[in-house]
Amino acid sequence: MVIGIDASRIAREEKTGTENYSINIIKALTSIDKKNRYVLYFNKLPRFFDISQTNVSTKILTLPRFWTQFRLAYECLVSPPDILFVPAHTIPVIRRPSLKTVVTVHDLGEEFLAAYHQFPQKIYLNWSTRYVAAHASHIISISKFTKEDLKTTLKVPSKRISVVYEGIDKELFYQRDKDLIARTRAKYGLAGKYFLYVGTIQPRKNLVRLIEGFAQANLSDTDLVLVGTKGWFYEDIYKAPEKFSVSNHVRFLGYVDNEDLPILYSGALGLTFPSLYEGFGLPILEAFACNCPVLTSNIGSMAEVADFAALLVDPLDVKDISFGLRTLAGDSKLREKMVEEGQKRAQDFSWEKAARETLRVFEKVYQQK
């Protein structure tokens, strides 16, 4: 079986959710599978990515715009794989009828939080997800929550959806020692205790309520540190610390290299992740792996992923967020218990497990008429 993979997201310099998913699932698949042949399609040569297996080849398909619908589409027409795997949301419209496609749908945020997505991107996201829902041979959903969204909102039959959870890069995310934590804190100017947020700076992450809840918690010896690049409609988020009179205690670090991220998790009082909507919520698992307690939303995939290992709050209730922050900051025994439960929960997820389940999807689709 020849499996072609859209690996274009790996070439991006700053990697967030779908980029990290792509690189980890591709590495895991090619690590466990020596039998099938893989062709990785890139839109440009990636840095720091090397796979030297004999059953893996790469193709650089250059085109500055509309890469999927023109350049990748053309390649699959003239030299089609048995299966085209796209790790994020979209497939070529023009393709051979015989080409089997497997697509990972991460969430339906553009459906449920349309006001928080920019034009014209939200139009393309909405269209591409609906097109995949109607035409992909099979869909991989990264949570049961997203699978239910696909079934109820886009009417995808259950038999065309497989739930495959994301994993944790355990070679990267683990608890670091005190000296390394101290050096990294000094690097970013973090002198005292801090709560951490990791993710894109955008409204669906519920950061204005988080900052307001942090202000109401009145933790004079604690900072709130937000890590992530600017997304859509971020202006009100950056104004929120001044609005709620906590400018001296809220820090925006921007994008942080993967090497520093586990250290920041390891040194935090806890991860604060009260998002309004997620397809999965990978920072929850990353925090668990780094012995960092987690406060997250009691809805959707966040509650599904965290299970009983996190402190769950109502993301729409600022007082509940505030109470959760005060509780987590003031109860060291609770934090110790949450660290223990988080470590146990993290054992349920790995990229090797995700790759084996993904490979079973490929085999199932390949055998279908």
N, C-alpha and C positions, 0 to 999 in steps of 0.2 A: 504494500500500500504506500502510495506517495502522498504525503500530507504537506500541503502548502500552507504557510502561516504568514499572515500580515504582521510583520515585525517592525512596522514603521515607527511605532511609539517608543521603541527602545532607543532610537536615535535622538530623542529630545534630551536637551541638556538638563533641564529641571524636571524631575519626575514626580508626579503625584499619583493618585490612586490607580487609574487605568494603565499608566506607564509602568508602575511597579508590578501590577498584576501581570502585564505582558512579559516583562523580563523574567519574573519568577516562574511563571507557568511554562515558558519556553525552555528555560534552563532545566527545570525539573523533568519535562517531557523528554528532552534529548538525553538526559542523564539516565533515565530508567529504561528507555526503549532503544535497543540496539538492532531491532529487526526491521522496522519500517524505515522508509527514507523520508527525510524532511528537507523542504526547500523554504528558506526564510527570505521573504521579500522585504527589502528596505528601500526607503525613499532617499536615503543618503547613508554614507558610511558611518556607523556608530562608533563612539569612543568607548574604550574599556569593556568591550564585549568580544569574547573569544570562545568559540566552540570548535574543537579540532577533531571531532568524531568523523569517521569516514562516511557515515550514513546521513550527514548533515551538510548541505550546501547552501550558499547564499547568492542572492541576485540583487544588485543595486539598480533600481528602476527610478530614474530621475525624472521629476516633473514638479515644478514649484506649487501648482494649484490643482485641485480636483484629482489628486493622485489615485484615490480608490476607484473613482468612476471612469477614469481614462487609462492611466498607465497600468494599474494592477488589473483592470478589466481586460486590457489588450493582452497582457502576459498570460492570463488564464484562458484566453481564447486560442492563442497560438500554441501554448504549451501547458495544457491543463493538468493540474494534479488530480488525484482521485478524490481528495477532500480539500476544500479551502477552509481553514480555521481563522476566524477574525476575532481577536480577543476583546474587541470593543465596538459593538453596536451597529456596524454597517457593512453591507456587501455590495459588489458591483451589480448594477441593474442589468447591464448588457453582459451576458455570460451564456455559455453552452447550457442547454436544458439538462444535459447529463451531469453537469458539475454539482456535486453534493457540497453543501455549505453548513458549517457549524459556527455559530456566533455566540459570544458571551454578552448578555445584557446585564449591565451592572445595576441599573435602577430605571425608574420611570419618573424621575424628578421633573422633567419638562412637562409631564402630564399633570402632576399634582401641585407643583409650585411654579406654574408658568410665569407668574409675575416676577419671579426671581431669576429669570433667564433673559438674556439680552437678545434683541432682534439684530441680525437675522439668524444668529446661532440657534435660537430656540425653535425656529421654523425647520431648520435642517435636522436638529436632534429629534424633533417630533416626527418628521417625515421618515427619517432613516430607521427609527425604532419601530414605527408602524410597518414599514416595508419589510424589515427583518421578521417581525411577528407574522406577517402574511406569507413570506416567501422563503425563509431559511429552511433548510432540511431539518435542522434541529437547533434548539436554543439551550445554552447553558445559563442557568440562573445562579448567582452567587449566594442566594439565601432563599429560604422557604417564603419569606415575606415578599421578595421580588417575584417569585413564581406565582404567588396568589395575585399580585398586581397584573402580571401578564395574562393570567386566566380570566380575571374579572373585568379588567379594563380593555385589553386588546383581544380578548376572546381566543387566546391561543389554547389549543387542546392540551391537556395535561401530558399526553403521551409524547408530545413534541418538546417537552421541557425536562431537563435533568438538573437537579440541584447539586452543585459542586462548590463546597465552601472554599474560600481562600485559605492560605496558609500563613505561616510566619517564617521569615528568614532567621533561623535560630543561630546561624553563624554571625549574624549582625545584631540581633536583638536579644540581649541578655544583661543581667545586672552588672554594672561596672564598679570598680573599687573606689574608695573614698578619695584617694589622691587624684585620680583621673577626673572624678566629679568636681573636685575643688578647682582644678586647673581649667576645666571647661566653664564652670561658673564664672571664674575670673575673666575668661575670654569674652563672655557675653555681658559682663558687669552685673551678675546676679549675686548680690551680697547676702541676702537673707533667704527665708523660706519662700517657696513659690508653688502655685498651682500652674499646670501646663495645659495648653490647648494645642493640638496638632491638626492641621487641615487648611483648606483654602479659606481665605478671608472673604466670605460672602454671606448673604442674608439667611440662606437655608440652614446654615450652621448655628443659627440662633445666638449669635455673639453679642448682640445688643442686650438681650435678656441676661446672658451670662455676665456681662460687665455690670449691669444694674444689680443683679443678684450678688455679685462680688462686693459691690459698694454697700449694699444693705447688710452684708455679713459683718462689715466693720472689723476686718482683720488687719489691724494697724501694723503688724509685724510681718505681713505676708504680701507677696506680689502675685499678679496674674500675668503669665508669660504666654504670648500667642505666637506660634510658629506656623508660617505658611505664606504663600504668595497671594497677591491680590486677585480676587475673582471678579464677579459681576456685582455692581451696586454696593460697593464697599464703603462709600463715603460716610454713611451714618455710623458705621462700626468704628471708624477712626475718630469720629467726633464724640463717641459715647463716653470715653474716660473723662473728658472735660465736662460733659453734660452731667455726669453723676459724681463729679468731684473726686475722682480717684486717679487723676493723671499721673501722680507721683508713684502709683503702685501698679500701673498697667504698662507692659512692655510689648511692642510688636517687633519681633526679630526678623521677619521676612522669611525667605527660604533658608533652610539650614541643611547643610550637607548630611548625608546618611551616616557618616562617621560620628557626627556629634549628636545626632538625634537620640540614640539609645542612652547616651550619657545624661542628656537632659531629662529623659524619662526616669532614669535611675536616681536622680537627685531631687525629684519633685515630691511634694506632699501627695499629689494625685493628679491624674489626667481628668480634665473637665471637658466633657463631650456631650452636651445636651442638645444634639442636633434635632432639627424638625423632621428630617427625612434622610435616610441612607439606604443604599442597596445592601451594604454589609457593615462597614464601620471598622476598618482594619486597625486604626490607632488603638482601639480597645485591646486587641490581641497583642499589639506591640508593647503596650503598657504592661499587660499581664506578664509578658515574657521578661520584662525588665524590673519586676517586683515593684511596680508602681500601682497603687490603688486607683480605682476608676469610678468616677461619677458620670453617669450617662442617662439617656432618656429611657423612660419606661414604656416606650412604644416601638413598633416596627422591628427592623433588623437589629437595632441596638440591644433591645431586650433579648432578642433571640441569640445573638452572639455572646453577650455578657452572661446570660443565664442567671444564676444566683451568686455570681462572683463579684458583682459591682453594686454600688449604691445607686438605685434607680430613682429618678425624679421626674416630675411632670414638666416637660420642656416649655409649656405655655404658662407656667406659674412661677413668677419671679421669686415669690416667697419660698416656694419649695426648693428652688435652686439655691437660694441663700441659706436656707436651713441645712441643706445637704453639704454646702461648703463649710459652714460652721461646725457641723458634726464631724466631718472628715478632718478638719484642721485641729479640732480639740480632743479627739479620742485616738490615742496612739494604739490602744489595744484593738480597736476596730480596724485601724489601718493594717496592723499585723495579721489579723484574721483575713482581711480582704486580699492581702498579698499571697497568703497561703492558698486561698480559694482561686485566685487568679492564676497561679502557677498550675494548679490542677486543671483548670479550664483550658489553659493554653496547650496542654498535652493532646487535646482532641483535634488540633489543627496542625497540618503540615503541608508544605508544597509537594512533597513526594506523594502523600495521600491524594491531594488534588490532581496531580498528574496521572496517577493510576486510574482515578475515576473519569478523568477527561479522556484518557486513552480508551476506556471501555465505551464511552460515547462514540468515539471515532469508529471503533470496530462495529458497533451496532448500526451506525449510519451507513458504513461501507457495505454491510451485508444486506441492507434493505434494497428492494427492487425499485 
